[in-house]
Amino acid sequence: MTGNTFKTLDDIGDVAGKAGLVRVDLNVPMADGVVTDDTRLKAVIPTVIELADKGAKVLLLAHFGRPKGEYKPEFSLEPVVAPLAEVLGREVAFMPRPSSDAIAALPDGSIVMIENSRFAAGEEKNDPGMAKMIAAFGDFYVNDAFSAAHRAHVTTEGLAHLLPSYAGRSMERELNALNRALGNPEHPVVAVVGGAKVSSKLDVLRQMVEKVDHLIIGGGMANTFLAARGVDVGKSLCEHDLADTANEILEAAEKADCTVHLPYDVVVSKEFAPNPPTRTVNVHEVAADEMILDVGPAAVEALSDVLKTCKTLVWNGPMGAFETPPFDMATVALARTAAALTKEGQLLSVAGGGDTVAALNHAGVADEFSFVSTAGGAFLEWMEGKPLPGVEALQS
């Protein structure tokens, strides 16, 4: 995935009077009909405004929730129209069903939201007939939804083969950042991989040991690796059945000349609750009735020193149970070190995945990383080295 193998809006030419099918991510969290986080709405601003200002008729394609191919009013995109219009500072029309006559009658520079693409049974099946039908409404296609790029659906992949296709500004920024982080990075490269379970990140870990110089493992998954090395982790969250797999990953890392960093001091408690009694101990001193809930301060200091020797950082997952104080200390401290090094121009820092974004926001440094991806599944599949259909289609 390199920054120059797909066309961007710079290549699009004159679009005045033309209809553009623009795939965006409007799958925003809502409570009582109100959008509770408008991050994804703000992400579409550069592409939508640029195309509208150039005189294109901007037809927004998006999904909302999982209606499973049938109309369900609770999954309608109509309630998102007003919040999107507010964010854009422009009028946004709503079109339950697109029609050639209605699109032809639109004034140049119009912005129109088409109803939830997943109401059509053919969307998730990437049905060629549906793709053809939708393609007929547009003159060109723009994909600005990296977060849906791991899905081969009509609006994320199928349309790209039927119309002149381009990456939107958000997609372009994401792909360029990811390419700089793992496609063609400046070494030494360090990856921080945390989270609860090794089983959910096996492919990520296998891919990382081949690509990076340093792999920092945190969260519950670190316990599985410690246990595989013969450490008694007490009552800690641990996948004991994955000991052989953990050892295979450690062996692969050694062969690839990748240094794996596991905590050597940890914060433990007998109960998993906010602010319980805790101890900070060497990993070999965890009692049978204790749980490891965070990485200890000595290990965090050593890991901060690792970051200082590196040029590129890829981060996915927290170091401890960061939602429950005081088990957020390692995540916050390491994130702040990464942010400071980024600010000084010493480190290119790219992070992504749901928990990761929440953890960096909690540490107050999300804005200080070079790039933070809001894509969950797509970011993980990219870290796993899997081809993303929505991106591949733009390159073909």
C-alpha positions in Angstrom: 0.0 0.0 0.0 1.9 3.0 -1.1 0.9 6.6 -1.3 1.0 6.9 -5.0 -0.7 3.8 -6.4 -4.2 5.2 -6.3 -5.8 8.4 -7.7 -6.8 11.2 -5.4 -9.0 14.3 -5.8 -5.9 16.0 -7.3 -6.4 13.7 -10.4 -10.2 14.2 -10.8 -10.3 17.1 -13.2 -13.4 19.2 -13.9 -16.4 17.8 -12.0 -18.9 20.8 -12.4 -22.3 19.4 -13.1 -21.2 15.8 -12.6 -22.7 13.4 -10.1 -20.1 11.9 -7.7 -20.9 8.8 -5.6 -19.0 9.4 -2.4 -18.7 6.5 0.1 -18.3 7.9 3.6 -18.6 6.5 7.1 -21.6 8.0 8.9 -22.0 5.0 11.3 -22.0 7.4 14.3 -23.0 6.5 17.9 -26.5 7.9 18.7 -28.6 8.1 21.9 -32.2 9.2 21.8 -31.8 10.5 18.3 -28.8 12.6 19.1 -25.3 12.0 17.7 -23.0 11.5 20.8 -19.7 11.6 18.9 -19.3 13.5 15.6 -15.7 12.5 14.8 -16.8 10.5 11.7 -19.0 13.4 10.5 -16.0 15.8 10.8 -13.8 13.4 8.8 -15.9 13.8 5.7 -15.7 17.6 5.6 -12.6 18.0 3.4 -13.8 15.7 0.6 -17.4 16.8 0.5 -16.7 20.5 0.6 -14.0 20.3 -2.0 -16.3 18.4 -4.4 -19.3 20.7 -3.8 -17.2 23.8 -4.2 -16.0 22.5 -7.6 -19.7 22.2 -8.6 -20.2 18.5 -8.3 -23.5 17.0 -7.2 -22.2 15.0 -4.1 -24.3 11.9 -3.5 -23.3 10.4 -0.1 -23.4 6.6 0.3 -23.1 5.1 3.8 -24.3 2.4 6.0 -25.8 2.6 9.5 -25.9 -0.3 11.9 -26.7 -3.8 10.7 -30.2 -4.0 9.2 -29.3 -7.2 7.4 -30.6 -6.2 4.0 -34.0 -5.0 4.9 -35.7 -1.7 5.7 -35.8 -1.1 9.5 -36.7 2.5 10.5 -34.3 2.4 13.5 -31.4 2.1 11.1 -32.4 5.0 8.8 -29.8 7.6 8.0 -32.3 10.4 8.1 -31.6 11.5 11.7 -27.9 12.0 10.7 -28.8 14.6 8.0 -29.2 17.6 10.3 -26.0 16.9 12.4 -24.0 16.4 9.2 -25.4 19.7 7.8 -24.4 21.4 11.0 -20.8 20.0 10.8 -20.5 20.9 7.1 -22.1 24.3 7.4 -24.1 23.4 4.3 -27.6 22.2 3.4 -27.8 18.4 3.1 -30.8 16.9 1.3 -32.1 13.4 2.0 -33.0 10.9 -0.8 -34.6 7.7 0.4 -34.3 6.2 -3.1 -32.1 7.7 -5.8 -33.6 8.4 -9.2 -31.9 9.7 -12.4 -34.5 12.4 -12.8 -34.1 13.7 -9.2 -30.3 13.7 -9.5 -30.4 15.5 -12.9 -32.7 18.2 -11.3 -30.2 18.9 -8.5 -28.3 22.2 -8.6 -24.5 22.0 -9.0 -22.8 21.9 -5.6 -25.7 20.0 -3.9 -25.0 17.6 -1.1 -27.4 14.7 -0.8 -27.5 11.8 1.6 -28.8 8.5 0.1 -30.6 6.1 2.5 -28.7 3.4 4.3 -26.9 1.2 1.7 -27.4 -1.9 3.9 -31.2 -1.7 3.5 -30.5 -3.4 0.1 -29.9 -7.1 0.3 -27.3 -6.9 -2.5 -25.0 -4.5 -0.6 -23.1 -6.9 1.7 -23.1 -9.6 -1.0 -21.3 -7.2 -3.4 -24.1 -8.0 -5.9 -22.9 -7.0 -9.5 -26.5 -6.1 -10.5 -26.9 -3.7 -7.6 -23.4 -2.2 -8.3 -24.4 -1.6 -12.0 -27.7 0.0 -10.9 -26.0 2.5 -8.5 -23.1 3.2 -10.8 -25.7 4.5 -13.4 -26.5 7.4 -11.0 -22.9 8.7 -11.0 -20.2 10.0 -13.2 -17.3 9.1 -10.8 -16.8 7.3 -7.5 -14.9 8.5 -4.4 -14.1 6.2 -1.4 -13.5 8.2 1.7 -14.4 5.5 4.2 -11.2 3.6 5.2 -13.0 2.2 8.2 -15.2 0.2 5.8 -12.4 -0.7 3.4 -12.0 -4.2 4.8 -15.5 -5.1 3.5 -16.0 -6.1 -0.1 -19.5 -4.5 -0.5 -21.1 -2.8 -3.4 -20.5 0.8 -2.1 -17.0 0.0 -0.8 -15.6 -2.2 -3.6 -18.0 -3.0 -6.4 -18.5 0.6 -7.6 -14.8 1.2 -7.9 -14.6 -1.2 -10.9 -17.5 0.5 -12.8 -16.6 4.2 -12.6 -13.5 6.4 -12.6 -12.4 6.0 -9.0 -10.5 8.1 -6.5 -9.5 8.2 -2.8 -11.1 10.9 -0.8 -9.0 13.2 1.4 -9.6 11.2 4.6 -8.8 7.9 2.8 -5.7 9.5 1.2 -4.4 10.8 4.6 -5.0 7.4 6.2 -3.2 5.4 3.5 -0.3 7.8 3.4 0.1 7.6 7.2 -0.2 3.8 7.2 2.4 3.5 4.4 4.8 5.7 6.3 4.3 3.5 9.5 4.6 0.0 8.1 4.7 0.1 4.3 7.9 2.0 3.9 8.9 3.0 7.5 12.0 4.7 8.9 13.7 2.2 11.2 14.0 1.4 14.1 10.3 0.7 14.2 8.5 -0.2 17.5 5.0 -1.6 17.8 2.9 -1.4 21.0 0.3 -4.2 21.0 -1.9 -4.4 24.0 -5.4 -5.6 24.9 -7.0 -8.4 26.7 -6.5 -11.5 24.6 -3.7 -12.9 22.5 -6.3 -14.9 20.5 -7.8 -11.8 19.0 -4.4 -10.5 17.9 -2.5 -13.6 16.8 -2.2 -12.4 13.2 -1.1 -8.9 14.3 1.6 -10.3 16.5 2.9 -12.7 13.8 3.0 -9.9 11.2 4.6 -7.4 13.6 7.6 -9.7 14.5 8.4 -9.8 10.8 8.1 -6.0 10.3 9.4 -4.2 13.4 12.6 -4.0 15.4 10.9 -3.8 18.8 7.5 -5.3 19.9 6.1 -4.1 23.2 3.4 -6.4 24.5 1.0 -5.1 27.2 -2.5 -5.7 28.6 -3.9 -9.1 29.4 -2.0 -10.6 26.5 1.3 -9.9 28.2 0.2 -12.4 31.0 -0.2 -15.2 28.4 3.4 -14.6 27.2 4.7 -14.4 30.8 2.9 -17.7 31.7 4.3 -19.3 28.5 7.8 -18.4 29.9 7.0 -20.1 33.1 5.9 -17.1 35.2 3.1 -17.8 37.7 0.6 -15.1 36.9 -1.9 -15.9 39.8 -5.5 -15.1 39.0 -4.6 -12.8 36.1 -6.5 -12.9 32.8 -4.5 -15.4 30.8 -5.0 -17.8 27.9 -3.0 -20.7 29.3 -4.0 -22.9 26.3 -2.0 -20.5 24.0 1.4 -21.1 25.7 2.8 -23.0 22.7 1.5 -20.3 20.3 3.1 -17.6 22.4 6.4 -19.4 22.4 6.2 -19.8 18.6 5.8 -16.1 18.3 8.7 -15.4 20.6 10.9 -17.8 18.5 9.8 -16.2 15.3 10.7 -12.8 16.7 14.2 -14.1 17.6 14.7 -15.3 14.1 13.5 -12.0 12.6 15.8 -10.0 15.0 12.8 -8.4 16.6 13.2 -7.7 20.4 10.1 -8.5 22.3 9.5 -6.5 25.5 7.4 -8.0 28.3 6.9 -6.2 31.7 9.2 -7.2 34.5 7.4 -5.3 37.2 3.6 -5.2 37.4 0.7 -3.6 39.4 -1.4 -6.3 41.1 -4.6 -6.4 43.1 -6.9 -9.1 44.6 -9.9 -7.4 43.1 -10.7 -5.8 39.8 -12.5 -2.6 40.9 -11.7 1.2 40.9 -8.9 2.1 43.3 -8.6 -1.2 45.3 -5.5 -1.9 47.4 -2.6 -2.6 45.1 1.0 -3.7 45.1 3.8 -3.2 42.6 5.9 -6.3 42.4 8.4 -8.2 40.2 6.5 -10.5 37.8 8.0 -13.5 39.8 6.3 -12.3 43.0 2.6 -12.3 42.0 0.6 -14.2 44.7 -1.8 -17.0 43.8 -4.8 -14.8 44.7 -3.6 -11.7 42.8 -4.3 -10.3 39.3 -1.9 -8.4 37.1 -3.8 -5.3 36.0 -1.1 -2.9 34.7 2.6 -2.6 33.8 4.8 -1.4 36.6 6.7 2.0 36.7 10.2 0.5 36.2 9.1 -1.4 33.1 7.3 1.8 31.8 10.5 3.7 32.2 12.5 1.1 30.3 9.8 1.0 27.6 10.0 4.8 27.3 13.7 4.5 26.7 12.9 2.0 23.9 10.6 4.6 22.2 13.4 7.2 22.5 15.7 5.0 20.3 13.0 4.5 17.6 11.9 6.6 14.5 8.5 5.0 13.9 5.7 3.8 16.3 2.6 1.8 15.5 0.2 1.5 18.5 -2.8 -0.8 19.0 -4.3 -1.6 22.4 -3.7 -0.4 26.0 -1.0 -1.5 28.4 -3.3 -2.2 31.3 -7.0 -2.1 32.4 -7.0 1.6 31.6 -10.7 2.2 32.1 -10.4 1.4 35.8 -8.1 3.6 37.9 -5.3 3.3 38.9 -4.6 0.7 36.2 -4.3 3.4 33.5 -0.9 4.7 34.7 1.3 2.7 32.3 -0.9 3.5 29.2 -1.0 7.2 30.1 2.8 7.4 30.8 3.9 5.6 27.7 1.4 7.5 25.5 2.7 10.8 26.9 6.3 9.8 26.1 5.3 9.0 22.6 3.4 12.3 22.2 6.4 14.3 23.5 8.8 12.5 21.1 6.4 13.1 18.2 6.2 16.8 19.1 10.0 17.0 19.1 10.0 15.5 15.6 11.9 12.4 16.8 9.1 9.9 16.2 6.4 9.2 13.6 3.5 7.9 15.7 0.5 6.1 14.2 -2.2 4.5 16.4 -5.6 2.9 15.7 -8.4 0.7 17.0 -11.3 1.5 19.2 -9.7 0.9 22.6 -6.5 2.7 21.5 -8.3 5.9 20.5 -10.2 5.8 23.9 -6.9 5.3 25.7 -5.1 8.1 23.9 -8.0 10.4 24.5 -7.9 9.4 28.2 -4.2 10.3 28.3 -5.0 13.6 26.6 -2.6 13.0 23.7 -4.7 11.8 20.7 -4.2 15.2 19.0 -0.4 15.0 19.5 0.2 11.7 17.7 1.2 12.0 14.0 -2.0 10.1 13.0 -4.8 8.4 14.9 -7.0 6.1 12.9 -10.6 5.8 14.0 -11.0 2.6 11.9 -11.3 -0.5 14.1 -11.5 -3.6 12.0 -9.8 -2.1 8.9 -6.9 -0.8 11.0 -6.4 -4.3 12.6 -6.6 -6.1 9.2 -4.0 -3.6 7.9 -1.7 -4.5 10.9 -2.3 -8.2 10.1 -1.0 -7.5 6.6 -4.3 -8.5 5.0 -5.4 -6.9 1.7 -8.2 -4.4 2.2 -10.8 -4.9 -0.7 -11.8 -1.2 -0.7 -8.2 -0.1 -1.1 -7.3 -2.8 -3.6 -10.2 -1.7 -5.8 -8.9 1.8 -5.9 -5.5 0.6 -7.0 -6.7 -1.7 -9.8 
